[in-house]
Amino acid sequence: MTDKDRIYLIADITGYPPQISRLLSMMNYARHTTLQAVHGLKAEQLDALIDEDSNSIGALLLHMAAVETAYQAQTFEDRELTEDEMAEWGPALQLGEEGRRAIRGHDLDYYLQRLSDVRNRTLDLFRTVPDEWLEQEEDFWYNKPANYYFMWYHVFEDEINHRGQIRFIRKRIHSAE
């Protein structure tokens, strides 16, 4: 049975403890459906804006990688992104005008490679911690406590939200063609 055959299972994954396996199972499914949503898109479609305030599909894909990178730093390394990392990821984290200006002209393979590189690092990092690590708490939004389990849930929750936007944009740009 291949990994794709197990995409609908929230189950143990070899090399990871049980709770982390289940979290990664959910992250893997979210990514699987994101990849389906962008399959076959051309650079022009990835750059398309449906109005002057929207984000492009390419920007949303890079945003997913940027969010995951930021949570790697926060949860595994107990730090914010460095100045150099912000120079690389800032437009994708912020989106909006900065993202519209900076994130353009890439083909789908560029975005898929960025997503893959970041996810591979996430997978490597998760191999280094036990399930109990997920329970670690720190102040989060609005000075409320959150644990790492919630923070990593938010990583793929954010991806799912933006995948919905991607599907919406894809329908709009296809109907305009």
Chimera marker file (.cmm) of the C-alpha trace (Angstrom):
<marker_set name="trace">
<marker id="1" x="0.000" y="0.000" z="0.000" r="1" g="1" b="0" radius="0.5"/>
<marker id="2" x="1.446" y="3.385" z="-0.984" r="1" g="1" b="0" radius="0.5"/>
<marker id="3" x="1.164" y="6.626" z="0.987" r="1" g="1" b="0" radius="0.5"/>
<marker id="4" x="-1.502" y="7.812" z="-1.471" r="1" g="1" b="0" radius="0.5"/>
<marker id="5" x="-3.498" y="4.674" z="-0.686" r="1" g="1" b="0" radius="0.5"/>
<marker id="6" x="-3.504" y="5.734" z="2.982" r="1" g="1" b="0" radius="0.5"/>
<marker id="7" x="-4.495" y="9.379" z="2.411" r="1" g="1" b="0" radius="0.5"/>
<marker id="8" x="-7.905" y="8.906" z="4.059" r="1" g="1" b="0" radius="0.5"/>
<marker id="9" x="-6.499" y="7.276" z="7.201" r="1" g="1" b="0" radius="0.5"/>
<marker id="10" x="-5.764" y="9.229" z="10.355" r="1" g="1" b="0" radius="0.5"/>
<marker id="11" x="-3.317" y="6.655" z="11.640" r="1" g="1" b="0" radius="0.5"/>
<marker id="12" x="0.198" y="5.842" z="12.752" r="1" g="1" b="0" radius="0.5"/>
<marker id="13" x="3.013" y="6.850" z="10.434" r="1" g="1" b="0" radius="0.5"/>
<marker id="14" x="6.278" y="4.955" z="10.646" r="1" g="1" b="0" radius="0.5"/>
<marker id="15" x="8.951" y="6.993" z="12.418" r="1" g="1" b="0" radius="0.5"/>
<marker id="16" x="6.560" y="9.197" z="14.408" r="1" g="1" b="0" radius="0.5"/>
<marker id="17" x="4.794" y="8.776" z="17.750" r="1" g="1" b="0" radius="0.5"/>
<marker id="18" x="0.997" y="8.222" z="17.677" r="1" g="1" b="0" radius="0.5"/>
<marker id="19" x="-0.312" y="11.763" z="18.280" r="1" g="1" b="0" radius="0.5"/>
<marker id="20" x="2.202" y="13.350" z="15.936" r="1" g="1" b="0" radius="0.5"/>
<marker id="21" x="1.311" y="10.686" z="13.362" r="1" g="1" b="0" radius="0.5"/>
<marker id="22" x="-2.335" y="11.686" z="13.543" r="1" g="1" b="0" radius="0.5"/>
<marker id="23" x="-1.511" y="15.378" z="13.231" r="1" g="1" b="0" radius="0.5"/>
<marker id="24" x="0.709" y="14.656" z="10.224" r="1" g="1" b="0" radius="0.5"/>
<marker id="25" x="-2.014" y="12.480" z="8.701" r="1" g="1" b="0" radius="0.5"/>
<marker id="26" x="-4.351" y="15.466" z="8.752" r="1" g="1" b="0" radius="0.5"/>
<marker id="27" x="-1.654" y="17.778" z="7.396" r="1" g="1" b="0" radius="0.5"/>
<marker id="28" x="-0.939" y="15.290" z="4.599" r="1" g="1" b="0" radius="0.5"/>
<marker id="29" x="-4.589" y="15.138" z="3.589" r="1" g="1" b="0" radius="0.5"/>
<marker id="30" x="-4.881" y="18.929" z="3.581" r="1" g="1" b="0" radius="0.5"/>
<marker id="31" x="-1.816" y="19.137" z="1.342" r="1" g="1" b="0" radius="0.5"/>
<marker id="32" x="-3.110" y="16.389" z="-0.934" r="1" g="1" b="0" radius="0.5"/>
<marker id="33" x="-6.292" y="18.328" z="-1.590" r="1" g="1" b="0" radius="0.5"/>
<marker id="34" x="-4.376" y="21.596" z="-2.059" r="1" g="1" b="0" radius="0.5"/>
<marker id="35" x="-2.251" y="19.941" z="-4.728" r="1" g="1" b="0" radius="0.5"/>
<marker id="36" x="-5.387" y="18.663" z="-6.442" r="1" g="1" b="0" radius="0.5"/>
<marker id="37" x="-6.826" y="22.200" z="-6.414" r="1" g="1" b="0" radius="0.5"/>
<marker id="38" x="-3.846" y="23.671" z="-8.296" r="1" g="1" b="0" radius="0.5"/>
<marker id="39" x="-3.032" y="20.787" z="-10.620" r="1" g="1" b="0" radius="0.5"/>
<marker id="40" x="-2.278" y="21.916" z="-14.143" r="1" g="1" b="0" radius="0.5"/>
<marker id="41" x="-2.338" y="25.664" z="-13.523" r="1" g="1" b="0" radius="0.5"/>
<marker id="42" x="-0.109" y="27.827" z="-15.721" r="1" g="1" b="0" radius="0.5"/>
<marker id="43" x="1.962" y="30.814" z="-14.548" r="1" g="1" b="0" radius="0.5"/>
<marker id="44" x="-0.618" y="33.273" z="-15.888" r="1" g="1" b="0" radius="0.5"/>
<marker id="45" x="-3.341" y="31.560" z="-13.869" r="1" g="1" b="0" radius="0.5"/>
<marker id="46" x="-1.149" y="31.498" z="-10.765" r="1" g="1" b="0" radius="0.5"/>
<marker id="47" x="-0.624" y="35.270" z="-11.110" r="1" g="1" b="0" radius="0.5"/>
<marker id="48" x="-4.251" y="36.144" z="-11.934" r="1" g="1" b="0" radius="0.5"/>
<marker id="49" x="-6.080" y="38.587" z="-9.676" r="1" g="1" b="0" radius="0.5"/>
<marker id="50" x="-9.869" y="38.646" z="-9.628" r="1" g="1" b="0" radius="0.5"/>
<marker id="51" x="-9.864" y="42.234" z="-8.355" r="1" g="1" b="0" radius="0.5"/>
<marker id="52" x="-7.419" y="44.869" z="-7.123" r="1" g="1" b="0" radius="0.5"/>
<marker id="53" x="-7.602" y="43.650" z="-3.514" r="1" g="1" b="0" radius="0.5"/>
<marker id="54" x="-7.325" y="39.904" z="-4.081" r="1" g="1" b="0" radius="0.5"/>
<marker id="55" x="-4.374" y="37.598" z="-3.685" r="1" g="1" b="0" radius="0.5"/>
<marker id="56" x="-3.174" y="35.391" z="-6.498" r="1" g="1" b="0" radius="0.5"/>
<marker id="57" x="-3.170" y="31.609" z="-6.295" r="1" g="1" b="0" radius="0.5"/>
<marker id="58" x="0.629" y="31.696" z="-6.390" r="1" g="1" b="0" radius="0.5"/>
<marker id="59" x="0.728" y="34.095" z="-3.455" r="1" g="1" b="0" radius="0.5"/>
<marker id="60" x="-1.630" y="31.878" z="-1.469" r="1" g="1" b="0" radius="0.5"/>
<marker id="61" x="0.544" y="28.826" z="-2.141" r="1" g="1" b="0" radius="0.5"/>
<marker id="62" x="3.654" y="30.671" z="-1.030" r="1" g="1" b="0" radius="0.5"/>
<marker id="63" x="1.725" y="31.943" z="2.009" r="1" g="1" b="0" radius="0.5"/>
<marker id="64" x="1.110" y="28.333" z="3.046" r="1" g="1" b="0" radius="0.5"/>
<marker id="65" x="4.844" y="27.630" z="2.923" r="1" g="1" b="0" radius="0.5"/>
<marker id="66" x="5.620" y="30.864" z="4.774" r="1" g="1" b="0" radius="0.5"/>
<marker id="67" x="3.162" y="30.135" z="7.596" r="1" g="1" b="0" radius="0.5"/>
<marker id="68" x="4.608" y="26.662" z="8.035" r="1" g="1" b="0" radius="0.5"/>
<marker id="69" x="8.130" y="28.118" z="8.096" r="1" g="1" b="0" radius="0.5"/>
<marker id="70" x="7.127" y="30.642" z="10.764" r="1" g="1" b="0" radius="0.5"/>
<marker id="71" x="5.622" y="27.911" z="12.946" r="1" g="1" b="0" radius="0.5"/>
<marker id="72" x="8.745" y="25.789" z="12.554" r="1" g="1" b="0" radius="0.5"/>
<marker id="73" x="10.773" y="28.665" z="13.983" r="1" g="1" b="0" radius="0.5"/>
<marker id="74" x="8.278" y="29.460" z="16.735" r="1" g="1" b="0" radius="0.5"/>
<marker id="75" x="7.586" y="25.954" z="17.994" r="1" g="1" b="0" radius="0.5"/>
<marker id="76" x="10.752" y="24.004" z="17.291" r="1" g="1" b="0" radius="0.5"/>
<marker id="77" x="13.305" y="26.783" z="17.736" r="1" g="1" b="0" radius="0.5"/>
<marker id="78" x="11.497" y="29.149" z="20.155" r="1" g="1" b="0" radius="0.5"/>
<marker id="79" x="12.138" y="32.198" z="17.988" r="1" g="1" b="0" radius="0.5"/>
<marker id="80" x="10.648" y="34.623" z="15.508" r="1" g="1" b="0" radius="0.5"/>
<marker id="81" x="11.762" y="34.669" z="11.896" r="1" g="1" b="0" radius="0.5"/>
<marker id="82" x="15.092" y="36.427" z="11.374" r="1" g="1" b="0" radius="0.5"/>
<marker id="83" x="15.499" y="39.566" z="9.295" r="1" g="1" b="0" radius="0.5"/>
<marker id="84" x="16.818" y="37.460" z="6.400" r="1" g="1" b="0" radius="0.5"/>
<marker id="85" x="13.915" y="35.026" z="6.705" r="1" g="1" b="0" radius="0.5"/>
<marker id="86" x="11.463" y="37.938" z="6.734" r="1" g="1" b="0" radius="0.5"/>
<marker id="87" x="13.100" y="39.303" z="3.577" r="1" g="1" b="0" radius="0.5"/>
<marker id="88" x="12.391" y="35.918" z="1.966" r="1" g="1" b="0" radius="0.5"/>
<marker id="89" x="8.979" y="35.132" z="3.464" r="1" g="1" b="0" radius="0.5"/>
<marker id="90" x="7.537" y="38.525" z="4.472" r="1" g="1" b="0" radius="0.5"/>
<marker id="91" x="5.572" y="39.243" z="1.274" r="1" g="1" b="0" radius="0.5"/>
<marker id="92" x="4.028" y="35.772" z="1.446" r="1" g="1" b="0" radius="0.5"/>
<marker id="93" x="3.197" y="36.112" z="5.149" r="1" g="1" b="0" radius="0.5"/>
<marker id="94" x="1.673" y="39.575" z="4.729" r="1" g="1" b="0" radius="0.5"/>
<marker id="95" x="0.046" y="39.035" z="1.319" r="1" g="1" b="0" radius="0.5"/>
<marker id="96" x="-1.947" y="42.119" z="0.254" r="1" g="1" b="0" radius="0.5"/>
<marker id="97" x="-0.189" y="44.823" z="-1.754" r="1" g="1" b="0" radius="0.5"/>
<marker id="98" x="3.298" y="43.585" z="-0.893" r="1" g="1" b="0" radius="0.5"/>
<marker id="99" x="2.427" y="40.050" z="-1.967" r="1" g="1" b="0" radius="0.5"/>
<marker id="100" x="0.761" y="41.227" z="-5.185" r="1" g="1" b="0" radius="0.5"/>
<marker id="101" x="3.890" y="43.166" z="-6.093" r="1" g="1" b="0" radius="0.5"/>
<marker id="102" x="6.528" y="40.594" z="-5.108" r="1" g="1" b="0" radius="0.5"/>
<marker id="103" x="4.965" y="37.204" z="-5.841" r="1" g="1" b="0" radius="0.5"/>
<marker id="104" x="4.620" y="36.896" z="-9.605" r="1" g="1" b="0" radius="0.5"/>
<marker id="105" x="6.050" y="35.157" z="-12.624" r="1" g="1" b="0" radius="0.5"/>
<marker id="106" x="6.643" y="31.685" z="-11.215" r="1" g="1" b="0" radius="0.5"/>
<marker id="107" x="5.399" y="28.424" z="-12.659" r="1" g="1" b="0" radius="0.5"/>
<marker id="108" x="3.556" y="25.809" z="-10.626" r="1" g="1" b="0" radius="0.5"/>
<marker id="109" x="6.708" y="23.740" z="-10.105" r="1" g="1" b="0" radius="0.5"/>
<marker id="110" x="8.295" y="26.672" z="-8.238" r="1" g="1" b="0" radius="0.5"/>
<marker id="111" x="5.440" y="26.805" z="-5.714" r="1" g="1" b="0" radius="0.5"/>
<marker id="112" x="5.203" y="23.037" z="-5.389" r="1" g="1" b="0" radius="0.5"/>
<marker id="113" x="8.945" y="22.831" z="-4.709" r="1" g="1" b="0" radius="0.5"/>
<marker id="114" x="8.753" y="25.539" z="-2.025" r="1" g="1" b="0" radius="0.5"/>
<marker id="115" x="5.823" y="23.734" z="-0.367" r="1" g="1" b="0" radius="0.5"/>
<marker id="116" x="7.669" y="20.419" z="-0.558" r="1" g="1" b="0" radius="0.5"/>
<marker id="117" x="10.939" y="21.792" z="0.827" r="1" g="1" b="0" radius="0.5"/>
<marker id="118" x="9.192" y="23.379" z="3.799" r="1" g="1" b="0" radius="0.5"/>
<marker id="119" x="7.079" y="20.278" z="4.472" r="1" g="1" b="0" radius="0.5"/>
<marker id="120" x="10.121" y="18.013" z="4.313" r="1" g="1" b="0" radius="0.5"/>
<marker id="121" x="11.792" y="20.151" z="6.972" r="1" g="1" b="0" radius="0.5"/>
<marker id="122" x="8.609" y="19.971" z="9.075" r="1" g="1" b="0" radius="0.5"/>
<marker id="123" x="8.631" y="16.187" z="8.788" r="1" g="1" b="0" radius="0.5"/>
<marker id="124" x="12.288" y="16.078" z="9.828" r="1" g="1" b="0" radius="0.5"/>
<marker id="125" x="11.595" y="18.330" z="12.815" r="1" g="1" b="0" radius="0.5"/>
<marker id="126" x="8.631" y="16.257" z="13.970" r="1" g="1" b="0" radius="0.5"/>
<marker id="127" x="10.884" y="13.176" z="14.025" r="1" g="1" b="0" radius="0.5"/>
<marker id="128" x="12.852" y="14.841" z="16.833" r="1" g="1" b="0" radius="0.5"/>
<marker id="129" x="10.068" y="15.294" z="19.386" r="1" g="1" b="0" radius="0.5"/>
<marker id="130" x="7.806" y="13.027" z="21.456" r="1" g="1" b="0" radius="0.5"/>
<marker id="131" x="4.015" y="13.311" z="21.607" r="1" g="1" b="0" radius="0.5"/>
<marker id="132" x="4.290" y="15.234" z="24.890" r="1" g="1" b="0" radius="0.5"/>
<marker id="133" x="5.935" y="18.109" z="22.986" r="1" g="1" b="0" radius="0.5"/>
<marker id="134" x="2.510" y="18.857" z="21.463" r="1" g="1" b="0" radius="0.5"/>
<marker id="135" x="1.230" y="19.751" z="24.936" r="1" g="1" b="0" radius="0.5"/>
<marker id="136" x="3.774" y="22.544" z="25.493" r="1" g="1" b="0" radius="0.5"/>
<marker id="137" x="1.941" y="25.830" z="26.091" r="1" g="1" b="0" radius="0.5"/>
<marker id="138" x="2.836" y="29.440" z="25.511" r="1" g="1" b="0" radius="0.5"/>
<marker id="139" x="1.019" y="32.726" z="25.109" r="1" g="1" b="0" radius="0.5"/>
<marker id="140" x="-0.490" y="33.044" z="21.682" r="1" g="1" b="0" radius="0.5"/>
<marker id="141" x="-3.119" y="35.280" z="20.112" r="1" g="1" b="0" radius="0.5"/>
<marker id="142" x="-4.516" y="37.921" z="22.459" r="1" g="1" b="0" radius="0.5"/>
<marker id="143" x="-2.251" y="36.616" z="25.258" r="1" g="1" b="0" radius="0.5"/>
<marker id="144" x="-4.254" y="33.414" z="25.530" r="1" g="1" b="0" radius="0.5"/>
<marker id="145" x="-2.505" y="30.098" z="26.151" r="1" g="1" b="0" radius="0.5"/>
<marker id="146" x="-2.148" y="27.709" z="23.242" r="1" g="1" b="0" radius="0.5"/>
<marker id="147" x="-0.284" y="24.464" z="22.921" r="1" g="1" b="0" radius="0.5"/>
<marker id="148" x="1.827" y="23.285" z="20.021" r="1" g="1" b="0" radius="0.5"/>
<marker id="149" x="-0.918" y="20.883" z="19.010" r="1" g="1" b="0" radius="0.5"/>
<marker id="150" x="-3.226" y="23.846" z="18.380" r="1" g="1" b="0" radius="0.5"/>
<marker id="151" x="-0.509" y="25.832" z="16.637" r="1" g="1" b="0" radius="0.5"/>
<marker id="152" x="0.166" y="23.020" z="14.178" r="1" g="1" b="0" radius="0.5"/>
<marker id="153" x="-3.552" y="22.458" z="13.735" r="1" g="1" b="0" radius="0.5"/>
<marker id="154" x="-3.695" y="26.133" z="12.767" r="1" g="1" b="0" radius="0.5"/>
<marker id="155" x="-0.995" y="25.583" z="10.111" r="1" g="1" b="0" radius="0.5"/>
<marker id="156" x="-3.209" y="23.209" z="8.166" r="1" g="1" b="0" radius="0.5"/>
<marker id="157" x="-6.417" y="25.038" z="9.092" r="1" g="1" b="0" radius="0.5"/>
<marker id="158" x="-4.906" y="28.105" z="7.413" r="1" g="1" b="0" radius="0.5"/>
<marker id="159" x="-4.021" y="25.979" z="4.379" r="1" g="1" b="0" radius="0.5"/>
<marker id="160" x="-7.576" y="24.649" z="4.155" r="1" g="1" b="0" radius="0.5"/>
<marker id="161" x="-8.959" y="28.187" z="4.337" r="1" g="1" b="0" radius="0.5"/>
<marker id="162" x="-6.702" y="29.405" z="1.554" r="1" g="1" b="0" radius="0.5"/>
<marker id="163" x="-7.368" y="26.289" z="-0.521" r="1" g="1" b="0" radius="0.5"/>
<marker id="164" x="-11.009" y="27.361" z="-0.507" r="1" g="1" b="0" radius="0.5"/>
<marker id="165" x="-9.924" y="30.752" z="-1.813" r="1" g="1" b="0" radius="0.5"/>
<marker id="166" x="-7.813" y="29.025" z="-4.471" r="1" g="1" b="0" radius="0.5"/>
<marker id="167" x="-10.789" y="26.996" z="-5.664" r="1" g="1" b="0" radius="0.5"/>
<marker id="168" x="-12.911" y="30.160" z="-5.786" r="1" g="1" b="0" radius="0.5"/>
<marker id="169" x="-10.256" y="32.053" z="-7.767" r="1" g="1" b="0" radius="0.5"/>
<marker id="170" x="-9.690" y="29.113" z="-10.117" r="1" g="1" b="0" radius="0.5"/>
<marker id="171" x="-13.396" y="29.001" z="-10.970" r="1" g="1" b="0" radius="0.5"/>
<marker id="172" x="-13.457" y="32.753" z="-11.583" r="1" g="1" b="0" radius="0.5"/>
<marker id="173" x="-10.411" y="32.823" z="-13.836" r="1" g="1" b="0" radius="0.5"/>
<marker id="174" x="-11.635" y="29.806" z="-15.815" r="1" g="1" b="0" radius="0.5"/>
<marker id="175" x="-15.046" y="31.391" z="-16.334" r="1" g="1" b="0" radius="0.5"/>
<marker id="176" x="-13.329" y="34.556" z="-17.613" r="1" g="1" b="0" radius="0.5"/>
<marker id="177" x="-11.332" y="32.657" z="-20.252" r="1" g="1" b="0" radius="0.5"/>
<link id1="1" id2="2" r="1" g="1" b="0" radius="0.2"/>
<link id1="2" id2="3" r="1" g="1" b="0" radius="0.2"/>
<link id1="3" id2="4" r="1" g="1" b="0" radius="0.2"/>
<link id1="4" id2="5" r="1" g="1" b="0" radius="0.2"/>
<link id1="5" id2="6" r="1" g="1" b="0" radius="0.2"/>
<link id1="6" id2="7" r="1" g="1" b="0" radius="0.2"/>
<link id1="7" id2="8" r="1" g="1" b="0" radius="0.2"/>
<link id1="8" id2="9" r="1" g="1" b="0" radius="0.2"/>
<link id1="9" id2="10" r="1" g="1" b="0" radius="0.2"/>
<link id1="10" id2="11" r="1" g="1" b="0" radius="0.2"/>
<link id1="11" id2="12" r="1" g="1" b="0" radius="0.2"/>
<link id1="12" id2="13" r="1" g="1" b="0" radius="0.2"/>
<link id1="13" id2="14" r="1" g="1" b="0" radius="0.2"/>
<link id1="14" id2="15" r="1" g="1" b="0" radius="0.2"/>
<link id1="15" id2="16" r="1" g="1" b="0" radius="0.2"/>
<link id1="16" id2="17" r="1" g="1" b="0" radius="0.2"/>
<link id1="17" id2="18" r="1" g="1" b="0" radius="0.2"/>
<link id1="18" id2="19" r="1" g="1" b="0" radius="0.2"/>
<link id1="19" id2="20" r="1" g="1" b="0" radius="0.2"/>
<link id1="20" id2="21" r="1" g="1" b="0" radius="0.2"/>
<link id1="21" id2="22" r="1" g="1" b="0" radius="0.2"/>
<link id1="22" id2="23" r="1" g="1" b="0" radius="0.2"/>
<link id1="23" id2="24" r="1" g="1" b="0" radius="0.2"/>
<link id1="24" id2="25" r="1" g="1" b="0" radius="0.2"/>
<link id1="25" id2="26" r="1" g="1" b="0" radius="0.2"/>
<link id1="26" id2="27" r="1" g="1" b="0" radius="0.2"/>
<link id1="27" id2="28" r="1" g="1" b="0" radius="0.2"/>
<link id1="28" id2="29" r="1" g="1" b="0" radius="0.2"/>
<link id1="29" id2="30" r="1" g="1" b="0" radius="0.2"/>
<link id1="30" id2="31" r="1" g="1" b="0" radius="0.2"/>
<link id1="31" id2="32" r="1" g="1" b="0" radius="0.2"/>
<link id1="32" id2="33" r="1" g="1" b="0" radius="0.2"/>
<link id1="33" id2="34" r="1" g="1" b="0" radius="0.2"/>
<link id1="34" id2="35" r="1" g="1" b="0" radius="0.2"/>
<link id1="35" id2="36" r="1" g="1" b="0" radius="0.2"/>
<link id1="36" id2="37" r="1" g="1" b="0" radius="0.2"/>
<link id1="37" id2="38" r="1" g="1" b="0" radius="0.2"/>
<link id1="38" id2="39" r="1" g="1" b="0" radius="0.2"/>
<link id1="39" id2="40" r="1" g="1" b="0" radius="0.2"/>
<link id1="40" id2="41" r="1" g="1" b="0" radius="0.2"/>
<link id1="41" id2="42" r="1" g="1" b="0" radius="0.2"/>
<link id1="42" id2="43" r="1" g="1" b="0" radius="0.2"/>
<link id1="43" id2="44" r="1" g="1" b="0" radius="0.2"/>
<link id1="44" id2="45" r="1" g="1" b="0" radius="0.2"/>
<link id1="45" id2="46" r="1" g="1" b="0" radius="0.2"/>
<link id1="46" id2="47" r="1" g="1" b="0" radius="0.2"/>
<link id1="47" id2="48" r="1" g="1" b="0" radius="0.2"/>
<link id1="48" id2="49" r="1" g="1" b="0" radius="0.2"/>
<link id1="49" id2="50" r="1" g="1" b="0" radius="0.2"/>
<link id1="50" id2="51" r="1" g="1" b="0" radius="0.2"/>
<link id1="51" id2="52" r="1" g="1" b="0" radius="0.2"/>
<link id1="52" id2="53" r="1" g="1" b="0" radius="0.2"/>
<link id1="53" id2="54" r="1" g="1" b="0" radius="0.2"/>
<link id1="54" id2="55" r="1" g="1" b="0" radius="0.2"/>
<link id1="55" id2="56" r="1" g="1" b="0" radius="0.2"/>
<link id1="56" id2="57" r="1" g="1" b="0" radius="0.2"/>
<link id1="57" id2="58" r="1" g="1" b="0" radius="0.2"/>
<link id1="58" id2="59" r="1" g="1" b="0" radius="0.2"/>
<link id1="59" id2="60" r="1" g="1" b="0" radius="0.2"/>
<link id1="60" id2="61" r="1" g="1" b="0" radius="0.2"/>
<link id1="61" id2="62" r="1" g="1" b="0" radius="0.2"/>
<link id1="62" id2="63" r="1" g="1" b="0" radius="0.2"/>
<link id1="63" id2="64" r="1" g="1" b="0" radius="0.2"/>
<link id1="64" id2="65" r="1" g="1" b="0" radius="0.2"/>
<link id1="65" id2="66" r="1" g="1" b="0" radius="0.2"/>
<link id1="66" id2="67" r="1" g="1" b="0" radius="0.2"/>
<link id1="67" id2="68" r="1" g="1" b="0" radius="0.2"/>
<link id1="68" id2="69" r="1" g="1" b="0" radius="0.2"/>
<link id1="69" id2="70" r="1" g="1" b="0" radius="0.2"/>
<link id1="70" id2="71" r="1" g="1" b="0" radius="0.2"/>
<link id1="71" id2="72" r="1" g="1" b="0" radius="0.2"/>
<link id1="72" id2="73" r="1" g="1" b="0" radius="0.2"/>
<link id1="73" id2="74" r="1" g="1" b="0" radius="0.2"/>
<link id1="74" id2="75" r="1" g="1" b="0" radius="0.2"/>
<link id1="75" id2="76" r="1" g="1" b="0" radius="0.2"/>
<link id1="76" id2="77" r="1" g="1" b="0" radius="0.2"/>
<link id1="77" id2="78" r="1" g="1" b="0" radius="0.2"/>
<link id1="78" id2="79" r="1" g="1" b="0" radius="0.2"/>
<link id1="79" id2="80" r="1" g="1" b="0" radius="0.2"/>
<link id1="80" id2="81" r="1" g="1" b="0" radius="0.2"/>
<link id1="81" id2="82" r="1" g="1" b="0" radius="0.2"/>
<link id1="82" id2="83" r="1" g="1" b="0" radius="0.2"/>
<link id1="83" id2="84" r="1" g="1" b="0" radius="0.2"/>
<link id1="84" id2="85" r="1" g="1" b="0" radius="0.2"/>
<link id1="85" id2="86" r="1" g="1" b="0" radius="0.2"/>
<link id1="86" id2="87" r="1" g="1" b="0" radius="0.2"/>
<link id1="87" id2="88" r="1" g="1" b="0" radius="0.2"/>
<link id1="88" id2="89" r="1" g="1" b="0" radius="0.2"/>
<link id1="89" id2="90" r="1" g="1" b="0" radius="0.2"/>
<link id1="90" id2="91" r="1" g="1" b="0" radius="0.2"/>
<link id1="91" id2="92" r="1" g="1" b="0" radius="0.2"/>
<link id1="92" id2="93" r="1" g="1" b="0" radius="0.2"/>
<link id1="93" id2="94" r="1" g="1" b="0" radius="0.2"/>
<link id1="94" id2="95" r="1" g="1" b="0" radius="0.2"/>
<link id1="95" id2="96" r="1" g="1" b="0" radius="0.2"/>
<link id1="96" id2="97" r="1" g="1" b="0" radius="0.2"/>
<link id1="97" id2="98" r="1" g="1" b="0" radius="0.2"/>
<link id1="98" id2="99" r="1" g="1" b="0" radius="0.2"/>
<link id1="99" id2="100" r="1" g="1" b="0" radius="0.2"/>
<link id1="100" id2="101" r="1" g="1" b="0" radius="0.2"/>
<link id1="101" id2="102" r="1" g="1" b="0" radius="0.2"/>
<link id1="102" id2="103" r="1" g="1" b="0" radius="0.2"/>
<link id1="103" id2="104" r="1" g="1" b="0" radius="0.2"/>
<link id1="104" id2="105" r="1" g="1" b="0" radius="0.2"/>
<link id1="105" id2="106" r="1" g="1" b="0" radius="0.2"/>
<link id1="106" id2="107" r="1" g="1" b="0" radius="0.2"/>
<link id1="107" id2="108" r="1" g="1" b="0" radius="0.2"/>
<link id1="108" id2="109" r="1" g="1" b="0" radius="0.2"/>
<link id1="109" id2="110" r="1" g="1" b="0" radius="0.2"/>
<link id1="110" id2="111" r="1" g="1" b="0" radius="0.2"/>
<link id1="111" id2="112" r="1" g="1" b="0" radius="0.2"/>
<link id1="112" id2="113" r="1" g="1" b="0" radius="0.2"/>
<link id1="113" id2="114" r="1" g="1" b="0" radius="0.2"/>
<link id1="114" id2="115" r="1" g="1" b="0" radius="0.2"/>
<link id1="115" id2="116" r="1" g="1" b="0" radius="0.2"/>
<link id1="116" id2="117" r="1" g="1" b="0" radius="0.2"/>
<link id1="117" id2="118" r="1" g="1" b="0" radius="0.2"/>
<link id1="118" id2="119" r="1" g="1" b="0" radius="0.2"/>
<link id1="119" id2="120" r="1" g="1" b="0" radius="0.2"/>
<link id1="120" id2="121" r="1" g="1" b="0" radius="0.2"/>
<link id1="121" id2="122" r="1" g="1" b="0" radius="0.2"/>
<link id1="122" id2="123" r="1" g="1" b="0" radius="0.2"/>
<link id1="123" id2="124" r="1" g="1" b="0" radius="0.2"/>
<link id1="124" id2="125" r="1" g="1" b="0" radius="0.2"/>
<link id1="125" id2="126" r="1" g="1" b="0" radius="0.2"/>
<link id1="126" id2="127" r="1" g="1" b="0" radius="0.2"/>
<link id1="127" id2="128" r="1" g="1" b="0" radius="0.2"/>
<link id1="128" id2="129" r="1" g="1" b="0" radius="0.2"/>
<link id1="129" id2="130" r="1" g="1" b="0" radius="0.2"/>
<link id1="130" id2="131" r="1" g="1" b="0" radius="0.2"/>
<link id1="131" id2="132" r="1" g="1" b="0" radius="0.2"/>
<link id1="132" id2="133" r="1" g="1" b="0" radius="0.2"/>
<link id1="133" id2="134" r="1" g="1" b="0" radius="0.2"/>
<link id1="134" id2="135" r="1" g="1" b="0" radius="0.2"/>
<link id1="135" id2="136" r="1" g="1" b="0" radius="0.2"/>
<link id1="136" id2="137" r="1" g="1" b="0" radius="0.2"/>
<link id1="137" id2="138" r="1" g="1" b="0" radius="0.2"/>
<link id1="138" id2="139" r="1" g="1" b="0" radius="0.2"/>
<link id1="139" id2="140" r="1" g="1" b="0" radius="0.2"/>
<link id1="140" id2="141" r="1" g="1" b="0" radius="0.2"/>
<link id1="141" id2="142" r="1" g="1" b="0" radius="0.2"/>
<link id1="142" id2="143" r="1" g="1" b="0" radius="0.2"/>
<link id1="143" id2="144" r="1" g="1" b="0" radius="0.2"/>
<link id1="144" id2="145" r="1" g="1" b="0" radius="0.2"/>
<link id1="145" id2="146" r="1" g="1" b="0" radius="0.2"/>
<link id1="146" id2="147" r="1" g="1" b="0" radius="0.2"/>
<link id1="147" id2="148" r="1" g="1" b="0" radius="0.2"/>
<link id1="148" id2="149" r="1" g="1" b="0" radius="0.2"/>
<link id1="149" id2="150" r="1" g="1" b="0" radius="0.2"/>
<link id1="150" id2="151" r="1" g="1" b="0" radius="0.2"/>
<link id1="151" id2="152" r="1" g="1" b="0" radius="0.2"/>
<link id1="152" id2="153" r="1" g="1" b="0" radius="0.2"/>
<link id1="153" id2="154" r="1" g="1" b="0" radius="0.2"/>
<link id1="154" id2="155" r="1" g="1" b="0" radius="0.2"/>
<link id1="155" id2="156" r="1" g="1" b="0" radius="0.2"/>
<link id1="156" id2="157" r="1" g="1" b="0" radius="0.2"/>
<link id1="157" id2="158" r="1" g="1" b="0" radius="0.2"/>
<link id1="158" id2="159" r="1" g="1" b="0" radius="0.2"/>
<link id1="159" id2="160" r="1" g="1" b="0" radius="0.2"/>
<link id1="160" id2="161" r="1" g="1" b="0" radius="0.2"/>
<link id1="161" id2="162" r="1" g="1" b="0" radius="0.2"/>
<link id1="162" id2="163" r="1" g="1" b="0" radius="0.2"/>
<link id1="163" id2="164" r="1" g="1" b="0" radius="0.2"/>
<link id1="164" id2="165" r="1" g="1" b="0" radius="0.2"/>
<link id1="165" id2="166" r="1" g="1" b="0" radius="0.2"/>
<link id1="166" id2="167" r="1" g="1" b="0" radius="0.2"/>
<link id1="167" id2="168" r="1" g="1" b="0" radius="0.2"/>
<link id1="168" id2="169" r="1" g="1" b="0" radius="0.2"/>
<link id1="169" id2="170" r="1" g="1" b="0" radius="0.2"/>
<link id1="170" id2="171" r="1" g="1" b="0" radius="0.2"/>
<link id1="171" id2="172" r="1" g="1" b="0" radius="0.2"/>
<link id1="172" id2="173" r="1" g="1" b="0" radius="0.2"/>
<link id1="173" id2="174" r="1" g="1" b="0" radius="0.2"/>
<link id1="174" id2="175" r="1" g="1" b="0" radius="0.2"/>
<link id1="175" id2="176" r="1" g="1" b="0" radius="0.2"/>
<link id1="176" id2="177" r="1" g="1" b="0" radius="0.2"/>
</marker_set>
